[in-house]
Amino acid sequence: GDFYPDWSGGGYCLNDGNEPDYMKLNPSLWVYSTRSSCCTRYYSYAYNDCMGSDAVPSGKYYPDWDQNQESRCVSDGQEPDYMASNPTAWMYDSAEECCTRYYSWDLGACVTNSGGTAVESATRKWYVLDGEEKCVQDCEVNASEPTCGGLANPWDSLFATSSECCSQKVSWVSLNVCDATSQGQTPTGSSKWYVDWDNLKCVMDCEGSSSCGGLAEPHYALHVNKAACCTTQLS
């Protein structure tokens, strides 16, 4: 039979056919075809108790706020009643989804603490590393992959290549310098020529040899050879 709220007997939702007359006279307003629907409607604050032996763990992940020690989501079937009665609003199929929703500022640690693998959340795209003039990849930091800077935050802009990230987010640094640094390499310069205005001569965008004037700044005009540099800017 249909389930009704047993307010007088304290039995939560029952289907024994003993609902009060006013419920029988208007069943569409008071009774439900399933215990879950009845419990959700009338006892959402005690959903698991209301469901009793019919309670089935959802297997979904929810934020484990009660332990107050580390960022993590769990799927132990012990979610609070308000989550159990409305899982679509609170719970997720994977640890990654749950962590992204509730612990985005600590995503990598949350995924790991929740029994997942942070690698699954990594896009391996590029984002600018705060406080440093370079871009890094969206993946867990590890010694074998020096370009990994940790999992990106939800608000970080992601780019397909380090060059694209550098040009968009570190535009005040020469592209070749930012790109090389981001890739874990030593910047070498473009080997083009620019004017050293302090000495009024053209020098090469490089370091080391007598022709080099150091790595060019982004605003320097670069020329394919020394003659073009001198003709264009010093004649």
Secondary structure, DSSP 8 states (H G I E B T S, - for coil): --BEEETTTT-EEE-SS---HHHHHSHHHH-BSSHHHHHHHH-GGGHHHHHGGG------BEE-GGG-SS--EE-SS---HHHHT-HHHH-BSSHHHHHHHH-GGGHHHHHHHTT--GGGG----EEE-TTSSSEEESB--BTTBTTB-B---TTS--BSSHHHHHHHH-TTS-HHHHHHHHTT------S-EEEETTTTEEEESBSSSTTB-B---TTS--BSSHHHHHHHH--
